[in-house]
Amino acid sequence: MNCLSLEMARVALDRHFGAGAGSVAAMRLRSPLMMSVTLELLQRGAHLGLADCLRMECTLVRHLD
């Protein structure tokens, strides 16, 4: 992932969650990969129903183990 994509992920997450400056700074420092993963899930799930979103998240968690 390039820096531009990561910055786009940060902007999208800020917009979606309305995160405060402290939260954003902590995420940038500690979890840039998970920010990108979260953005991907948000984009994929934008057109899905709740059950499909939860299924997708469950699949991700099982593969992280």
C-alpha positions in Angstrom: 0.0 0.0 0.0 1.4 3.4 -0.9 1.3 6.5 1.3 -1.5 8.1 -0.8 -3.8 5.1 -0.3 -3.0 5.1 3.5 -3.8 8.8 3.7 -7.1 8.3 1.8 -7.9 5.5 4.3 -7.3 7.9 7.2 -9.5 10.6 5.6 -12.3 8.2 5.0 -12.2 6.8 8.5 -12.1 10.3 10.0 -15.2 11.2 7.9 -17.1 8.1 8.7 -16.5 8.0 12.4 -15.9 11.7 13.1 -12.8 10.8 15.1 -11.3 13.4 17.3 -7.6 14.5 16.9 -6.4 12.3 19.7 -8.0 9.2 18.3 -6.7 9.9 14.8 -3.2 10.4 16.1 -3.3 7.2 18.0 -4.5 5.2 15.0 -1.9 6.7 12.8 0.8 5.7 15.2 -0.4 2.3 16.3 -2.5 0.8 13.6 -2.0 2.0 10.0 -2.6 -1.6 8.6 -5.9 -2.0 10.5 -7.0 1.4 9.2 -6.5 0.2 5.7 -8.3 -3.1 6.5 -11.2 -1.2 8.0 -11.5 1.1 4.9 -11.6 -2.0 2.7 -14.3 -3.6 4.8 -16.3 -0.3 4.7 -16.0 -0.1 0.9 -16.9 -3.7 0.4 -19.8 -3.6 2.9 -21.3 -0.3 1.6 -23.8 -2.1 -0.5 -24.4 -5.2 1.7 -27.0 -5.8 4.3 -26.2 -6.3 8.0 -26.0 -10.1 7.9 -23.6 -10.0 5.0 -21.4 -7.4 6.7 -21.3 -9.5 9.9 -20.4 -12.6 7.8 -17.6 -10.7 6.1 -16.2 -9.5 9.4 -16.4 -13.0 10.9 -14.5 -14.4 7.9 -11.8 -11.8 8.4 -11.4 -12.6 12.1 -11.2 -16.3 11.5 -8.4 -15.8 8.9 -6.4 -13.5 11.3 -6.2 -16.3 13.9 
